[in-house]
Amino acid sequence: MGWRYNAGLFLIGAVVVIWVSSAEVTQGIFANYKHPFAVTYLGVSLMVVYLPIALIKDWFYEKLKSYSSKRRRSMEALSETSGLLRSPLKHDNPEMELEANLTGTGSDFDLSSEPLCSECTEGECPKKQELTAREVIRCGFCIAPLWFMTEYLSNAALARTSVASTTVLSSTSGLFTLFIGVILGEDSLNMAKVVAVLVSMAGVIMTTLGKTWATDDSQLNASSTGKLPLVGDLFGLLSAMSYGLFTVLLKKFAGEEGERVDVQKLFGYIGLFTLVALWWLVFPLTALGIEPKFSIPHSVKVDEVVLANGIVGSVLSDYFWALCVVWTTPLVATLGMSLTIPLAMVADMFIHGRHYSTVYILGSVQVFAGFVIANLADWCSKRFGL
């Protein structure tokens, strides 16, 4: 495990904290402004800010690269000049020098013995070609509707059911991620990974069946009047399915460690496509009765909260999450997101004074155990042949 994998694990923890906090804030927003489409459209469209950031980064990198190249050439020229001054007779016999260069004698580089790259020991060099700018744009535009649908379904579920139910249903995405990854050839199936998914799913089921109660249950029940919890649960399950598909496609486009694509540019194009091409979806959603009639928030405070939540809960956290997927694996990143269940449990204990049954607590422990097993899956497969 390299530094990227370890950094990915650290980012998983950061994203879990941000997502749980953002879910609580989003549900608070829906108490005064129940427009999941508007919240989703704003949050995803804001990712367009990554495009100018990526362009500035590329410009700075090119300038630094150009300066470094000029400095290296000047140092080489100075070295050659000083070498000629110290050894004026070195080139008196050009035939001998040419022969030495061809055979590698007296040279720092022996082309006959050194492989072209460290991975060419088997006679074949793996080709990991970076995507062109046009290909990155095409990939971003292709997966933008899928990511928008994932975010919208999640927010629509939050508008109709509790944060706990949405979190639990979102955690079922580990099952979809594993099998979609195997079908698309982005993951391998072994016993350790199957055990990790089954343990995590068992934990999700236990948290669903476990009992919870709080001192403010009467207020929560009153605030949920008029909601459609079954529809919200359905949206949460569909969000988990689309999340699993998007995760695998992101890894497929980005490569093993993200070497094929700049994730900032990819998400920037996702934001651009959403901003330009997906605004009209509010009309059919309103006509079908899924969305209320569009209106802007009537309070400046709500405006500020929606904007801040979009920047932190979508722009920042979604980019961190993408790095988690690219630097680790889709399965590890997905099961890592299941850690929102125990974190949400702890948050509710302190915020709402909520209590949990033993079954719920054991289920949360199993979710964490599934995440640990997923990280050790490859080691277990090699060590025990699973």
Summary of the structure (lengths in Angstrom):
residues: 386
radius of gyration: 26.9
end to end distance: 19.6
largest distance: 97.6
contacts: 1215
relative contact order: 0.19
helix: 75%
strand: 1%
